[in-house]
Amino acid sequence: MSGDGEYGDPEGSGADGAGGPARWRAGDEPARQDGERRPGQSSGGDAAGGADGETGPDGEGRERADEAERAERRDRQEERFREATRDPLADSGMPGEARAAARVQRAAQARFDIRGNSSVFDRTSFDRAHFGDVYVGSRDTAAPVFGDVPEDELDRLRQVYRAPVGYSTLKRVLRGRRVLVLGGPPGTGRNTTGLCLLDEVTTAVRDAASGTGKPVPEATEPQGRAGTAVLTQGRVTRLAPSDLGLLSADPGAVAGGVLDGGGLLVQLPETAGNFTVPQELHLDALAARLAAKGSYAVLIVSPASPAGHLLAGRYGLACPPAPAGELLEWQLVRHLADCPDPDALGRGEQILKHPLFLDALGIAPEALRPSETELVAEQVARHVRGELRRDELLDACGRIARRQAREWFTGPADPLPMAPERGRSGPDDGPVDTAAPRVREAAFRIALAVLDGEAVSSVADAAELLAQQILAVRMPGRAHGRPVFAEDLEGTLAACRAEVRTGEEESVGGVPVPVRTVAYRGTALAGSVLAEVWHRHHAARGPVTRWLRELAGAPRPQVWVRAAVVAGELATADLGYGFAELIRPLAAAKDTRRRFFAATALAQAAGREPYRSAVRGVVADWAEAPVPALRWTAALALGSGRIVEDTRQALELLCGIGGRDEGAHALVASYGATRLVAGSRAGEAATVLREWSENGTAEQTDLAMLCAVRLFCARTDDMWQAEESDVPEAPAADTATSVPASVSRVWGPGGVRLAGRVPGQPGRAGERARTGQDERPPVPRASVEVTDTELARRVHWPLALAVAVAVESAAEPLADLLWRSLNNRLSHEAATEGLTTWLRAAEADAVVPGRADRTYVFEQAAGDAPGDGTAGGRGEILRALLWLLPRMIRDRRDAERLRWLLRLMVDAAEEPMTSAFARHVVATMAATGRGQDGRGEEQR
């Protein structure tokens, strides 16, 4: 039966209607509080009464017109309450998108961490570091880039090298084929592995020289090669970069320059140069000449380099990752070998495992590269000896991720070459941008930093969109195609220090489904990449900004919500630029998803002062803007709870938005207000809404009732967002590990939480909102930590039940607000449906698992709990329901409504409730003594 037929005519409400006498109809007559608190609604009736006294055709026409207007107004009000459970993205065509967006935002805020602001890029010196395959620091002379490799360097590598899994396979292939193409990104230890392989397969030359007591002979210049730059001294040699072209032009000359029985290490460049990339036939010729001399060659290749295709041939193998954990422990033992303290090694091992140290490091220990393990071990050893303070230790380790990001985008090992000039014949006939593979690799790193932990497909598509933006800047006016079957995901992941995992995604219908995800191997890498690009490369801001705005229209919430969170955080680095380029263009968009993006970015930017004050001024202005889209965005942003500290002021701003234009934005205003209830300020928000439901204006009452319906029908994960305080609580120092308590994270500027009421902005909130003064006693705000912990345990609970249990001060005002919605003429139908969802959720949660027949926890004997612990926590929703429900039963009418609802659910054709569960609910309510005039009602 439609809402108009059932509730639209109060005078005919005494009829049984199509539902028959068995159907309870709370809207048969207006609830008592409706008539008391809605005096404004009598104006239409007064006008009608005046018209009744008139005679003639004109009076009758006015009466009919007034009645039609009142009927239309009632229809709009009832339709609004019937749609009260719609989410703001209901028009997107993807059911459950708002719920998925809320979950993605929680995950994004939990994972997102840009390590500091622009000051993170220090210019301090360091003892040594590792950029690509170039060592900088105290050992430069021990590992020269050109010429032969000294024997003492090979001896050192032999002592410190730890063979990874698969090393024996590499050695077997090298011995059998004489040429090995070893693939891996710079910095992964591929050069060291190649040198160790050549050292092992050329031991015969070393043993022969040491046995005779003579030095290793020098090879002569090959015939016809006088004056060439081929370097031929030493048991293991390197080919000069100037002669890389000889690999394809004259492989025999290259092989002739290698000592008989010796080894050759060749590193092919990362980018296209002035040489021809060798093919397999050239390697065949090289292998044949080396076999005749009993020599070997290892070619170092990056998967994304122009020679990366060699890895797919018969000479190519990927360099296995170094055993970082084992190497780190060994390096620590080596650095503490001369320490007189017998407990030094134990203290160092404890530091390596401490959570604060791991958080400061920001890279999984097993994902550290060989040079990084040595740096970490050296710093820890210095700290154990007392040479390094605790904050200096963690700061030094935290710089590893930032230096990695700087190397990726500005390091000498991986530069982005300049784009060539276009030809005169037109943009499509000009030269191809040879740097496109490197651009796509850089774009993948940025996209992964934004979507860290999301589906591989989402990251790959987003990376290609960004690559197109960057390539368009490099070569404007040219269409850049996308490789279809030339992608090397494994090589890209290795170059980006990322890995593929198995996760879940809720893009369709809010149902978790398995999906392949990709993430950095460390929490610090994503933030370091974003900080590097945003702070140090201003020319990249344009493409990145346009790309983020493009992601705002992505159909998957896992993409656009993540992008919104990042956009808000990046905006704080340059608020004027970020607001003008990222937020304001989307705030007035026609698409609701783009406006949701802008509101999410605003909430993220308002996470700390002084940005919160600036955002507060913008949102207060938008709340009264003549543009409806800006008011819509402001309502959603106010619901975050980050922008306006005063809960009453935030609700009054939302009420002003929802009451304009005959309630055009009432639904989104109620959505924002309900989000304020889903958190630590639940007691404050519920108290204000209860006051409005009892003695408020018509607009305030409508907003309170719409919020009550949402509280009835929503789940916790639909609305709740984890909160965080501006000022981090310093964790206690750990004396065993001597890790400081104040350096677990690099915090941004500001960090002062405003005390008391925040002065409001001029607007519809009234004089009290402008002055920040309130004569009512404040409701204590719950602890953020406790609230987040309790609500996180109850993400699948009905929202109102979870909030009532988690926030003590919210239980009574919530119960009163929900009771009034059940007795309100407009909201009672939707509220009753919400109560039905409570009962079904409680019944499902109370079922004992593993039983053939349906058995509830209240039917189970004390000693019958299953031994596997599957019954732990069962029945919590039922206990919470039976605790809160008596507060919502005030008289016999309320009790009859509950019994009627239980009968309907027991008699339902689909998924009926069991009579045992219904009887248990009725009996428990009767035992509480709730009923007419405060007396219990055991039976009808």
Long-range contacts (C-beta under 8 A, 24 or more apart in sequence): 3-75, 3-78, 3-79, 3-82, 3-829, 4-74, 4-75, 4-78, 6-829, 7-78, 7-825, 7-826, 7-829, 8-71, 8-74, 8-75, 8-78, 22-900, 22-903, 23-900, 24-896, 24-897, 24-900, 24-901, 26-822, 26-823, 26-828, 26-829, 26-832, 26-897, 27-825, 27-828, 27-829, 30-825, 31-820, 31-823, 31-824, 31-825, 31-828, 32-823, 33-693, 33-694, 33-820, 33-823, 33-824, 34-824, 34-825, 37-693, 37-694, 37-695, 37-696, 37-701, 38-698, 38-701, 40-697, 40-698, 41-698, 44-69, 44-70, 44-73, 76-662, 76-663, 77-663, 77-702, 77-826, 78-826, 80-663, 80-666, 80-667, 80-702, 80-706, 81-705, 81-706, 81-709, 81-826, 81-827, 81-829, 81-830, 82-829, 82-830, 83-667, 84-667, 84-670, 84-706, 84-709, 84-710, 84-713, 84-827, 84-830, 85-709, 85-710, 85-713, 85-714, 85-830, 85-834, 86-667, 87-671, 87-718, 88-592, 88-596, 88-636, 88-667, 88-668, 88-671, 89-592, 89-593, 89-596, 91-592, 92-555, 92-592, 92-593, 94-507, 94-508, 94-555, 95-509, 95-510, 96-506, 96-508, 96-509, 96-510, 96-511, 97-557, 97-593, 98-718, 99-506, 99-510, 99-715, 99-717, 99-718, 100-506, 100-507, 100-510, 100-557, 100-558, 101-557, 101-560, 101-561, 101-596, 102-717, 102-718, 102-719, 102-720, 102-721, 103-506, 103-717, 104-557, 104-558, 104-561, 104-562, 105-561, 105-564, 105-565, 105-600, 105-721, 106-717, 106-720, 106-721, 106-722, 107-453, 108-561, 108-562, 108-565, 108-566, 109-565, 109-604, 109-721, 109-722, 109-724, 110-722, 111-452, 111-453, 111-523, 111-526, 112-526, 112-527, 112-565, 112-566, 112-569, 113-523, 113-524, 113-526, 113-527, 113-745, 114-527, 114-528, 114-530, 114-531, 114-569, 115-362, 115-398, 115-401, 115-402, 115-524, 115-527, 115-528, 115-531, 115-745, 115-746, 116-531, 116-746, 116-747, 116-748, 117-531, 117-535, 117-573, 117-748, 117-749, 118-531, 118-535, 118-573, 120-402, 120-528, 120-531, 120-535, 120-746, 121-402, 121-406, 121-531, 121-532, 121-535, 121-536, 122-399, 126-396, 126-399, 127-378, 128-371, 128-375, 129-371, 129-375, 129-403, 130-187, 130-369, 130-370, 130-371, 130-372, 130-375, 131-186, 131-187, 131-407, 131-411, 131-412, 131-413, 132-186, 132-187, 132-270, 132-407, 132-411, 132-412, 132-413, 132-414, 133-186, 133-187, 133-190, 133-191, 133-267, 133-300, 133-413, 134-412, 134-413, 135-371, 145-238, 146-231, 146-238, 146-240, 146-241, 147-231, 147-233, 147-234, 147-237, 147-238, 148-231, 148-233, 148-234, 148-235, 148-236, 148-237, 148-238, 149-195, 149-234, 149-235, 149-236, 149-237, 149-238, 149-265, 150-234, 151-206, 151-235, 154-195, 154-199, 154-235, 154-236, 157-192, 157-195, 157-196, 157-199, 158-196, 158-199, 160-330, 160-331, 160-334, 161-192, 161-193, 161-196, 162-322, 162-323, 162-326, 162-327, 162-330, 163-196, 164-193, 164-320, 164-321, 164-322, 164-323, 165-320, 165-323, 166-320, 167-193, 167-320, 169-317, 170-197, 170-317, 170-319, 170-320, 171-197, 171-200, 171-201, 173-315, 173-317, 174-201, 174-296, 174-298, 175-201, 175-296, 177-287, 177-314, 177-315, 178-287, 178-290, 178-291, 178-295, 178-296, 178-297, 179-283, 179-286, 179-287, 179-290, 179-296, 179-297, 179-298, 179-299, 179-315, 180-296, 180-297, 180-298, 180-299, 180-315, 180-317, 181-283, 181-299, 181-301, 181-310, 181-311, 181-313, 181-315, 181-316, 181-317, 182-298, 182-299, 182-300, 182-301, 182-317, 182-318, 182-319, 183-301, 183-302, 183-303, 183-308, 183-310, 183-311, 183-316, 183-317, 183-318, 183-319, 183-491, 184-300, 184-302, 184-303, 184-318, 184-319, 184-494, 185-302, 185-303, 185-491, 185-494, 185-495, 185-497, 186-270, 186-302, 186-413, 186-414, 187-369, 187-371, 187-407, 187-413, 188-319, 188-321, 188-322, 188-369, 188-494, 189-319, 189-321, 189-322, 189-369, 189-370, 190-300, 190-319, 191-265, 191-267, 191-300, 192-370, 193-319, 193-322, 194-265, 194-298, 194-300, 195-236, 195-265, 197-296, 197-298, 198-236, 198-263, 198-264, 198-265, 198-296, 198-298, 199-236, 199-263, 201-263, 201-296, 202-235, 202-236, 202-261, 202-262, 202-263, 202-295, 202-296, 204-261, 204-294, 205-235, 205-259, 205-260, 205-261, 205-262, 206-235, 208-261, 209-235, 216-259, 217-259, 218-259, 219-256, 219-257, 219-258, 219-259, 219-260, 219-262, 221-257, 222-252, 222-253, 222-256, 222-257, 223-256, 224-253, 225-253, 225-256, 225-257, 228-253, 230-254, 230-256, 230-257, 231-257, 232-257, 232-258, 232-259, 234-259, 234-262, 235-259, 235-262, 235-263, 236-262, 236-263, 236-264, 236-265, 237-262, 237-263, 237-264, 237-265, 238-264, 238-265, 238-266, 238-267, 239-264, 239-265, 239-266, 241-269, 244-268, 244-269, 244-273, 244-275, 245-274, 245-275, 245-276, 247-278, 247-282, 247-286, 248-275, 248-276, 248-277, 248-278, 248-279, 248-282, 249-276, 251-278, 251-282, 251-283, 251-285, 251-286, 251-289, 252-285, 252-286, 252-289, 254-286, 255-286, 255-289, 255-290, 255-293, 255-295, 255-297, 256-289, 258-290, 258-293, 258-295, 258-297, 259-295, 260-293, 260-294, 260-295, 261-293, 261-294, 261-295, 262-295, 262-296, 263-295, 263-296, 263-297, 263-298, 264-290, 264-295, 264-296, 264-297, 264-298, 265-297, 265-298, 265-300, 266-297, 266-298, 266-299, 266-300, 267-299, 267-300, 268-299, 268-300, 268-301, 268-302, 268-305, 268-306, 268-307, 269-305, 269-306, 270-302, 270-304, 270-305, 270-413, 270-414, 270-438, 271-305, 271-306, 271-415, 271-417, 271-434, 271-435, 271-438, 272-306, 272-417, 272-434, 277-306, 277-307, 278-307, 278-310, 280-310, 280-313, 280-314, 280-315, 283-310, 283-313, 283-315, 287-315, 302-491, 302-495, 303-488, 303-490, 303-491, 303-492, 303-494, 303-495, 304-437, 304-438, 304-441, 304-488, 304-491, 304-492, 304-495, 305-437, 306-437, 308-488, 308-491, 311-491, 318-490, 318-494, 322-369, 322-370, 322-373, 324-365, 324-366, 324-367, 324-368, 324-369, 324-370, 324-373, 325-365, 325-366, 327-370, 327-373, 328-352, 328-365, 328-368, 328-373, 328-376, 328-377, 331-373, 331-374, 331-376, 331-377, 331-378, 332-377, 332-380, 332-381, 334-377, 335-377, 335-378, 335-380, 335-381, 336-381, 336-384, 339-381, 339-384, 339-385, 341-384, 344-381, 344-384, 344-385, 347-384, 347-736, 347-737, 347-738, 348-380, 348-381, 348-384, 350-736, 350-737, 351-380, 351-383, 351-384, 351-393, 351-737, 351-738, 351-739, 352-376, 352-380, 354-734, 354-737, 354-739, 356-394, 356-731, 356-734, 356-737, 356-739, 356-740, 356-741, 356-743, 356-744, 357-394, 357-397, 357-737, 357-739, 359-523, 359-744, 359-745, 360-394, 360-395, 360-397, 360-398, 360-743, 360-744, 360-745, 361-397, 361-398, 361-400, 361-401, 361-522, 361-524, 362-398, 362-400, 362-401, 362-522, 362-523, 362-524, 362-525, 362-528, 363-400, 363-401, 363-497, 363-521, 363-522, 363-524, 363-525, 364-521, 364-522, 367-497, 367-521, 367-522, 368-400, 372-400, 375-400, 376-400, 383-738, 390-738, 390-739, 390-740, 390-743, 391-740, 391-742, 391-743, 394-739, 394-740, 394-743, 394-744, 395-743, 398-524, 398-746, 401-522, 401-524, 401-525, 401-527, 401-528, 402-524, 402-528, 402-531, 402-532, 404-497, 404-525, 404-528, 405-525, 405-528, 405-529, 405-531, 405-532, 406-532, 406-536, 408-442, 408-445, 408-529, 408-532, 409-442, 409-532, 409-533, 409-536, 409-537, 410-532, 410-536, 410-537, 414-438, 416-442, 419-474, 419-475, 422-475, 422-477, 422-478, 427-475, 427-477, 427-478, 427-479, 428-478, 428-479, 430-475, 430-478, 433-471, 433-474, 433-475, 433-478, 433-480, 435-474, 436-467, 436-471, 436-480, 439-467, 439-470, 439-471, 439-474, 440-464, 440-467, 441-492, 441-495, 441-496, 442-470, 443-467, 443-470, 444-492, 444-496, 445-496, 445-529, 446-529, 446-530, 446-533, 446-544, 448-496, 448-498, 448-518, 448-519, 448-520, 448-526, 448-529, 449-520, 449-525, 449-526, 449-527, 449-529, 449-530, 449-566, 450-526, 450-530, 450-548, 450-551, 450-562, 450-563, 450-566, 451-558, 451-559, 451-562, 451-563, 452-519, 452-520, 452-526, 453-501, 453-503, 453-517, 453-518, 453-519, 454-505, 454-517, 454-518, 454-558, 454-559, 454-562, 455-503, 455-505, 455-515, 455-516, 455-517, 455-518, 455-558, 456-489, 456-500, 456-516, 456-517, 456-518, 457-516, 458-556, 458-558, 458-559, 459-518, 460-487, 460-489, 462-547, 462-551, 462-554, 462-559, 465-547, 465-550, 465-551, 466-543, 466-544, 466-547, 469-543, 469-544, 469-546, 469-547, 469-550, 470-540, 470-543, 472-543, 473-539, 473-542, 473-543, 493-518, 496-520, 497-521, 497-522, 497-525, 505-558, 507-555, 507-556, 507-557, 507-558, 530-566, 530-569, 530-570, 534-570, 534-573, 535-573, 541-577, 541-581, 545-581, 545-582, 548-582, 549-582, 549-585, 549-586, 552-586, 552-593, 552-594, 552-597, 552-598, 553-591, 553-593, 553-594, 560-593, 560-596, 560-597, 561-597, 561-600, 563-597, 564-596, 564-597, 564-598, 564-600, 564-601, 564-604, 565-600, 565-601, 565-604, 567-597, 567-601, 567-604, 568-600, 568-601, 568-602, 568-603, 568-604, 568-605, 568-607, 569-604, 569-605, 569-607, 571-601, 571-604, 571-605, 572-605, 572-607, 572-608, 572-611, 572-748, 575-605, 575-611, 575-614, 578-605, 579-605, 579-618, 587-622, 587-629, 587-630, 587-633, 588-627, 588-629, 588-630, 588-633, 589-629, 590-629, 592-632, 595-629, 595-632, 595-633, 595-636, 596-636, 598-633, 598-637, 599-633, 599-634, 599-636, 599-637, 599-640, 600-640, 602-633, 602-637, 602-640, 602-643, 603-637, 603-640, 603-642, 603-643, 606-637, 606-640, 606-642, 606-643, 607-642, 607-724, 607-726, 608-726, 608-748, 608-749, 608-750, 608-751, 609-726, 609-750, 609-751, 609-752, 609-754, 610-749, 610-750, 611-750, 612-642, 612-643, 615-643, 616-643, 616-644, 616-758, 616-761, 617-761, 619-643, 619-644, 619-653, 620-644, 620-653, 620-760, 620-761, 620-762, 620-763, 621-761, 623-653, 623-656, 623-657, 623-763, 623-764, 624-656, 624-763, 624-764, 628-661, 628-664, 628-665, 631-657, 631-660, 631-665, 632-657, 632-665, 632-668, 635-665, 635-668, 635-669, 635-671, 635-672, 636-668, 636-671, 636-672, 637-672, 638-672, 638-676, 639-671, 639-672, 639-673, 639-674, 639-675, 639-676, 640-675, 640-721, 641-675, 641-676, 641-679, 641-681, 641-721, 641-723, 644-758, 644-760, 645-754, 645-757, 645-758, 646-757, 646-758, 646-760, 646-769, 646-772, 647-676, 647-681, 647-684, 647-685, 647-688, 648-684, 648-688, 648-769, 648-774, 649-757, 649-758, 649-760, 649-765, 649-769, 649-772, 650-676, 651-676, 651-685, 651-688, 651-689, 651-703, 652-764, 652-765, 652-766, 652-769, 653-763, 653-764, 653-765, 653-769, 654-703, 655-692, 655-699, 655-700, 655-703, 655-764, 656-699, 656-763, 656-764, 656-765, 658-699, 658-702, 658-703, 658-706, 659-699, 659-702, 659-703, 663-699, 663-702, 666-702, 666-703, 666-706, 667-706, 669-703, 669-706, 670-703, 670-706, 670-707, 670-709, 670-710, 671-710, 673-703, 673-706, 673-707, 674-707, 674-710, 674-711, 674-714, 674-719, 674-799, 675-719, 675-721, 677-707, 677-711, 677-719, 677-799, 677-803, 677-810, 677-814, 678-716, 678-719, 678-720, 678-721, 678-791, 678-799, 678-803, 679-720, 679-721, 679-723, 679-787, 679-791, 680-723, 680-781, 680-782, 680-783, 680-784, 680-787, 680-788, 680-807, 681-781, 681-782, 682-782, 682-787, 682-803, 682-806, 682-807, 682-809, 682-810, 682-814, 683-779, 683-780, 683-781, 683-782, 683-807, 683-808, 683-809, 683-810, 683-813, 684-778, 684-779, 684-781, 685-810, 686-803, 686-810, 686-813, 686-814, 686-817, 687-779, 687-809, 687-813, 689-813, 689-817, 690-813, 690-816, 690-817, 690-820, 693-816, 693-817, 693-820, 693-821, 694-820, 702-826, 704-817, 704-820, 705-820, 705-821, 705-824, 705-826, 705-827, 706-827, 707-817, 708-817, 708-818, 708-820, 708-821, 708-827, 708-831, 709-821, 709-827, 709-830, 709-831, 709-834, 710-799, 711-799, 711-800, 711-803, 711-814, 711-817, 711-818, 711-834, 712-798, 712-800, 712-818, 712-821, 712-830, 712-831, 712-833, 712-834, 712-835, 712-837, 712-838, 713-830, 713-833, 713-834, 713-837, 714-798, 714-799, 715-795, 715-796, 715-797, 715-798, 715-799, 716-791, 716-794, 716-795, 716-796, 716-797, 716-798, 716-799, 716-802, 716-803, 717-795, 717-796, 718-799, 719-799, 720-791, 720-795, 720-799, 720-802, 722-788, 722-792, 723-784, 723-787, 723-788, 724-784, 725-753, 725-784, 726-750, 726-751, 726-752, 726-753, 727-751, 727-752, 727-753, 779-809, 780-809, 782-806, 782-807, 782-808, 782-809, 782-810, 794-876, 797-841, 797-877, 797-880, 798-834, 798-837, 798-838, 798-841, 798-877, 800-884, 801-838, 801-877, 801-880, 801-881, 801-884, 802-880, 804-880, 804-884, 805-880, 805-883, 811-884, 811-887, 812-887, 814-884, 815-884, 815-887, 815-888, 816-887, 818-888, 819-887, 819-888, 819-890, 819-894, 822-888, 822-894, 822-897, 832-897, 832-901, 835-901, 836-901, 836-905, 838-881, 839-881, 839-901, 839-902, 839-905, 839-913, 839-921, 840-905, 840-911, 840-913, 841-877, 842-877, 842-878, 842-881, 843-878, 843-913, 843-914, 843-917, 845-874, 845-875, 845-876, 845-877, 845-878, 846-874, 846-875, 846-877, 846-878, 846-917, 847-874, 848-874, 849-874, 854-914, 856-916, 856-917, 856-920, 858-920, 859-916, 881-921, 882-921, 882-924, 882-925, 885-921, 885-925, 886-925, 886-928, 886-930, 889-925, 889-930, 889-931, 890-930, 891-931, 891-932, 891-933, 892-931, 892-932, 892-937, 895-925, 895-930, 895-931, 895-932, 895-937, 896-940, 898-922, 898-925, 899-940
